[in-house]
Amino acid sequence: MKNKLQLNWKKVLIFLFCSGGLIILTGSFWMSLGFMLLLFAIDGVLANWEQRRKTKKFFEELKKSQEEKDDADHVHD
């Protein structure tokens, strides 16, 4: 079975390092856990936004090239 969860381990390590620093600073495991979950949520939202932006740009370019092709075909008719 293929693993569908794609994790960027560098981000995970950075998040863990930040959470560990918070544990040292605040002495609260729960605050650190909340901070880590918040970082993962923000990262997910940003990744989703970036993917939608790239997809929209791709389809706009595809539509533009198709319109240019159609225009070129009508000129030769």
Secondary structure, 3 states (H helix, E strand, C coil): CCCCCCCCHHHHHHHHHHHHHHHHHHCCHHHHHHHHHHHHHHHHHHHHHHHHHHHHHHHHHHHHHHHHHHHHHHHHC
